[in-house]
């Protein structure tokens, strides 16, 4: 099974907006706002949707921070993590999928190892954001095809 995950990183006043997972094996851990790409959705649209669904905030993708490929015996996961601009800050969680939403400095996150989901991937990704090692989104070519007109 192949799974595409999309997520976004927003930094404000030296802090990153993270979500606390409320279900599954990652319950209780902090993560960047991210989730599975939906059918007929571009990776950019998916990242913006997931960011809104999980934080209550609107954001727009402005760059690419990381791509992770985890290959398991029964699954292949590809994660796109985007740099995002915060458009509208209305922080809230739905309580079902996400327990809490909060801002953390990079230094605070370094002290939270074991409380972060995939910290070996996300901490270096956040470091890239701090160092402004952000790739342009024009590296991603999105083409939409309508079967009736192609």
Order of alpha helices (4+ residues) and beta strands (2+ residues): beta-beta-beta-beta-alpha-beta-beta-beta-alpha-alpha
